[in-house]
Amino acid sequence: MSRRLEGRVAVITGAASGLGLATAKRFASEGAHVVVVDMNEEAGIAAAKEVGGIFVKADVTNPEQVEHMYKVAFDTFGRIDIAFNNAGISPPDDDSILTTELDAWRRVQEVNLTSVFLCCKAVIPYMQKQGKGSIINTASFVATLGAATSQISYTASKGGVLAMSRELGVQFAREGIRVNALSPGPVNTPLLVELFAKDPERAARRLVHIPMGRFGEPHEIAGAVAFLASDDSSFITAANFLVDGGITGAYVTPL
């Protein structure tokens, strides 16, 4: 494993499980100091111990707690080089626009979109002072494609993440701060497994559209995040970085 992130400080939200945990492991293997942020204290402490990092419990929809988590990271390590804004939810009551209630809509927007706004707002000043940084915001392939198996608020929130990342990437490019949207296809995480366990038909309808014939694995997406965090992607900003098994390029998939 290369050591592209040697000595760099990375703050990862939603880092106690799924893609966040896989990325924390990948970052640590490449030499980064990892700050694990999650609401699940027990899992978060375990994750931090596993990657040799520190844990900060934070509700990423709360501005004060977001400010605090970055302060802890900076006070501990003296800099913040990477922010992977990954926390998100996809609850079953977020469905068709005809059945999704306003409280479900707002809850998903707060966690998936407003939290990214708050995290970027809080971390960019740290990166401005050091003249360098990489921010990776988790969007989704649904920010690019429409689905008849709708999760209306989730889809809208990820479209917002994509648009916001593009704008921030342009705005802060000449200050050495890169901002990119990571758009995974369906990934075999606890969030996806839970959703599809309740609706196997929905899972089957989605799987058929992936040219590779399978869902992605967290470690595969984590490799893409590590690339965006590293200097190997130094000329990439304001991008929609699709890691989706070919789903956005497909018209007819292989038999």
C-alpha positions in Angstrom: 0.0 0.0 0.0 1.4 3.4 -0.9 1.8 6.1 1.8 0.3 9.0 -0.2 -1.4 10.5 2.9 1.6 10.3 5.2 1.2 12.7 8.2 -2.0 14.3 6.8 -5.1 14.8 9.0 -8.4 13.5 7.8 -11.8 14.1 9.4 -14.4 11.6 8.4 -18.1 11.9 9.3 -20.2 8.8 9.5 -17.0 6.9 10.0 -18.2 4.2 12.4 -19.6 1.9 9.7 -20.0 1.3 6.0 -18.1 3.5 3.5 -16.9 5.8 6.3 -15.2 3.0 8.2 -13.7 1.5 5.0 -12.3 4.9 4.2 -10.9 5.4 7.7 -9.1 2.1 7.3 -7.8 3.1 3.9 -6.6 6.5 5.0 -4.8 5.1 8.0 -3.1 2.5 5.8 -1.8 5.3 3.7 -0.4 7.1 6.7 -3.1 9.6 7.6 -4.1 10.6 11.1 -7.9 9.9 11.2 -10.6 11.7 13.2 -13.6 9.4 13.4 -16.9 11.3 13.7 -20.1 9.5 14.4 -23.2 9.5 16.5 -22.6 5.9 17.6 -20.2 6.3 20.4 -19.4 2.6 21.0 -18.8 1.9 17.3 -17.0 5.1 16.8 -14.5 4.5 19.6 -13.9 1.0 18.3 -13.3 2.4 14.8 -10.9 5.0 16.1 -9.0 2.4 18.0 -8.8 0.2 14.9 -7.2 2.9 12.8 -5.1 4.5 15.5 -7.1 7.7 15.4 -9.3 9.7 17.7 -13.1 9.7 18.0 -15.4 12.7 18.3 -19.1 12.2 18.9 -21.0 14.8 16.9 -24.4 15.4 15.4 -23.5 16.8 12.0 -26.7 18.7 11.7 -25.7 20.8 14.8 -23.5 23.8 13.9 -21.9 24.0 17.3 -21.0 20.3 17.3 -19.6 20.5 13.8 -17.4 23.5 14.8 -16.3 21.5 17.9 -15.3 18.4 15.9 -13.0 20.4 13.7 -11.6 22.3 16.7 -10.7 19.0 18.4 -9.1 17.8 15.2 -7.0 21.0 14.8 -6.1 21.2 18.5 -5.0 17.6 18.5 -3.0 17.5 15.2 -2.3 21.1 14.4 -3.9 21.0 10.9 -6.8 19.6 8.8 -5.8 18.4 5.3 -8.8 16.2 4.3 -12.5 16.4 5.1 -14.6 13.5 4.0 -18.2 14.6 4.5 -19.9 11.2 4.3 -22.6 11.0 6.9 -26.1 10.3 5.5 -29.3 8.5 5.9 -31.8 6.7 3.6 -34.9 5.9 5.7 -37.8 3.8 4.4 -40.3 6.6 4.9 -38.4 8.5 2.2 -40.1 7.1 -0.9 -42.3 8.3 -3.7 -43.2 12.0 -3.6 -46.8 10.9 -3.4 -46.2 9.1 0.0 -43.2 10.9 1.6 -44.3 13.2 4.4 -42.7 16.6 5.1 -41.0 15.4 8.3 -39.2 12.6 6.4 -38.2 15.1 3.6 -36.8 17.5 6.1 -35.0 14.9 8.2 -33.1 13.5 5.1 -32.3 17.0 3.9 -30.8 18.0 7.2 -28.6 14.9 7.5 -27.6 14.5 3.9 -27.3 18.1 2.6 -27.4 20.7 5.5 -24.6 18.7 7.3 -22.4 19.0 4.2 -23.0 22.7 4.1 -22.1 23.0 7.8 -19.0 20.8 7.5 -17.7 22.8 4.5 -18.4 26.1 6.1 -16.5 25.1 9.3 -13.5 23.4 7.7 -12.7 25.7 4.8 -11.2 28.5 7.1 -8.7 26.0 8.5 -7.7 25.0 5.0 -7.5 28.6 3.9 -4.9 29.3 6.6 -2.6 26.5 5.4 -3.3 27.2 1.7 -4.2 23.6 0.9 -6.9 21.0 1.5 -9.1 18.4 -0.1 -12.8 18.1 0.6 -14.8 15.1 -0.6 -18.5 15.2 -0.2 -20.6 12.0 -0.6 -23.2 12.5 -3.3 -24.6 9.6 -5.3 -25.1 8.4 -8.8 -28.8 9.4 -8.3 -27.6 13.0 -8.5 -27.0 12.1 -12.2 -29.7 9.5 -12.9 -33.4 9.3 -12.2 -35.0 6.2 -10.7 -38.6 5.0 -10.8 -37.8 3.3 -7.4 -37.8 6.8 -5.9 -36.4 8.0 -2.6 -37.3 11.6 -3.4 -35.6 13.5 -0.5 -32.5 11.4 -0.8 -32.2 12.0 -4.5 -32.8 15.7 -4.1 -30.3 16.0 -1.2 -27.6 14.3 -3.3 -28.3 16.6 -6.2 -27.7 19.4 -3.8 -24.5 18.0 -2.6 -23.3 17.7 -6.2 -24.2 21.3 -7.1 -22.7 22.7 -3.8 -19.5 20.7 -4.3 -19.1 22.0 -7.8 -19.6 25.6 -6.7 -17.2 25.4 -3.8 -14.6 23.7 -6.0 -14.7 26.6 -8.4 -14.8 29.3 -5.6 -11.8 28.1 -3.7 -9.7 26.6 -6.4 -7.1 29.4 -6.4 -6.7 29.1 -2.7 -5.4 25.5 -3.0 -8.6 23.9 -1.7 -10.1 21.2 -3.9 -13.8 20.2 -3.4 -15.2 17.2 -5.2 -18.4 15.2 -5.1 -18.0 11.4 -4.8 -20.9 9.7 -6.5 -21.0 6.0 -5.7 -23.3 3.6 -7.3 -25.2 1.1 -5.1 -22.7 -0.1 -2.5 -23.0 -3.1 -0.2 -23.2 -1.2 3.1 -25.4 -1.7 6.1 -27.6 1.2 4.9 -28.2 -0.5 1.5 -28.7 -3.9 3.0 -31.3 -2.7 5.5 -33.2 -0.8 2.8 -33.2 -3.7 0.3 -33.9 -6.4 2.9 -37.3 -4.7 3.4 -37.9 -4.6 -0.4 -36.1 -7.4 -2.4 -38.0 -6.3 -5.5 -36.4 -2.9 -5.3 -33.0 -4.4 -5.0 -33.5 -6.7 -8.0 -34.8 -3.8 -10.1 -31.6 -1.8 -9.4 -29.1 -4.6 -9.7 -30.1 -5.4 -13.3 -29.0 -1.9 -14.4 -25.4 -2.3 -13.3 -23.1 -3.5 -16.1 -20.8 -5.3 -13.7 -23.7 -7.3 -12.3 -23.1 -6.6 -8.7 -23.2 -3.9 -6.0 -19.9 -2.1 -5.1 -18.0 -2.9 -2.0 -17.0 -0.3 0.5 -13.3 -0.8 0.1 -13.6 -0.1 -3.7 -15.2 3.3 -3.0 -12.7 4.0 -0.2 -9.9 3.6 -2.8 -11.6 6.4 -4.9 -11.9 8.6 -1.8 -8.2 8.1 -1.1 -7.3 9.1 -4.6 -9.4 12.3 -4.3 -7.7 13.1 -0.9 -4.2 12.6 -2.3 -2.0 14.7 -4.6 -2.6 12.1 -7.3 -5.8 14.1 -8.0 -4.1 17.5 -7.7 -5.7 18.8 -10.9 -9.2 17.5 -10.1 -11.7 19.9 -8.4 -15.4 20.7 -8.8 -15.9 17.2 -10.3 -18.6 14.6 -10.1 -16.5 11.6 -9.4 -18.6 8.6 -10.4 -17.6 5.2 -9.0 -20.7 3.2 -10.1 -19.8 0.0 -11.9 -20.8 1.7 -15.2 -24.4 2.3 -14.3 -24.4 5.9 -15.5 -22.9 4.9 -18.8 -25.3 2.1 -19.6 -28.2 1.9 -22.0 -28.6 -1.9 -22.2 -26.6 -4.1 -19.8 -25.0 -7.4 -20.5 -27.0 -10.6 -20.1 
